[in-house]
Amino acid sequence: MLKEQKELLAQIGKAHAAALKLYNAGVKISGIVQKLRAAGDELETRIRYIEKVEKSAPGAAPKPPAPPAKKSATENPKS
């Protein structure tokens, strides 16, 4: 009986370690998705600005707005 309990405990430990690895991978993926969304938002803002400038002065070379300031680590803490 004791041997079976030890084996079961070892399997539980392995399953817990695997679950932890999956969770950590999910956190990393979430961070990547957040960065991609921010980049997409910035790109969309620049495209809108360029379209706005082209409508007001066709043929003029627009200067896109400056990118937003980077957030510090305290403003956007990781979960």
C-alpha positions as CSV (number, residue, x, y, z in Angstrom):
1,M,0.0,0.0,0.0
2,L,2.8,2.4,0.9
3,K,4.6,1.8,-2.4
4,E,1.4,2.6,-4.3
5,Q,1.0,5.8,-2.4
6,K,4.5,6.9,-3.1
7,E,4.0,6.1,-6.8
8,L,0.8,8.1,-6.8
9,L,2.5,11.0,-5.1
10,A,5.3,11.0,-7.6
11,Q,2.8,11.0,-10.5
12,I,1.0,14.0,-8.8
13,G,4.3,15.8,-8.5
14,K,5.0,15.3,-12.2
15,A,1.6,16.4,-13.2
16,H,1.9,19.5,-11.1
17,A,5.3,20.3,-12.6
18,A,3.8,19.9,-16.1
19,A,0.8,22.1,-15.2
20,L,3.2,24.8,-13.9
21,K,5.2,24.7,-17.1
22,L,2.0,25.1,-19.1
23,Y,0.9,28.0,-16.9
24,N,4.2,29.8,-17.3
25,A,4.1,29.3,-21.1
26,G,0.6,30.8,-21.1
27,V,1.8,33.9,-19.2
28,K,4.6,34.4,-21.8
29,I,2.2,34.0,-24.7
30,S,-0.2,36.5,-23.0
31,G,2.7,39.0,-22.8
32,I,3.5,38.5,-26.5
33,V,-0.1,39.0,-27.4
34,Q,-0.2,42.2,-25.4
35,K,2.8,43.5,-27.2
36,L,1.4,42.6,-30.6
37,R,-1.9,44.4,-29.8
38,A,0.0,47.5,-28.8
39,A,2.1,47.4,-32.0
40,G,-1.1,46.9,-34.0
41,D,-2.7,49.9,-32.3
42,E,0.3,52.1,-33.0
43,L,0.3,51.0,-36.6
44,E,-3.4,51.8,-37.0
45,T,-2.8,55.2,-35.5
46,R,0.0,55.9,-37.9
47,I,-2.1,54.7,-40.9
48,R,-5.0,57.0,-39.9
49,Y,-2.7,59.9,-39.5
50,I,-1.2,59.3,-43.0
51,E,-4.7,59.0,-44.5
52,K,-5.7,62.2,-42.8
53,V,-2.7,64.1,-44.1
54,E,-3.2,62.7,-47.7
55,K,-6.8,63.9,-47.7
56,S,-5.8,67.4,-46.6
57,A,-2.8,67.7,-48.9
58,P,-2.5,65.1,-51.6
59,G,1.1,64.3,-52.6
60,A,2.6,65.7,-49.4
61,A,5.0,63.5,-47.6
62,P,3.4,63.1,-44.1
63,K,5.5,62.9,-41.0
64,P,3.9,60.3,-38.7
65,P,3.4,61.2,-35.1
66,A,6.0,60.2,-32.6
67,P,5.5,56.8,-31.0
68,P,4.0,56.9,-27.5
69,A,6.4,56.9,-24.5
70,K,7.4,53.5,-23.2
71,K,5.6,52.4,-20.0
72,S,7.8,51.8,-17.1
73,A,7.8,48.5,-15.3
74,T,5.8,50.0,-12.4
75,E,3.0,51.2,-14.7
76,N,2.5,47.8,-16.4
77,P,3.5,45.1,-13.9
78,K,3.6,41.5,-15.1
79,S,1.0,39.1,-13.7
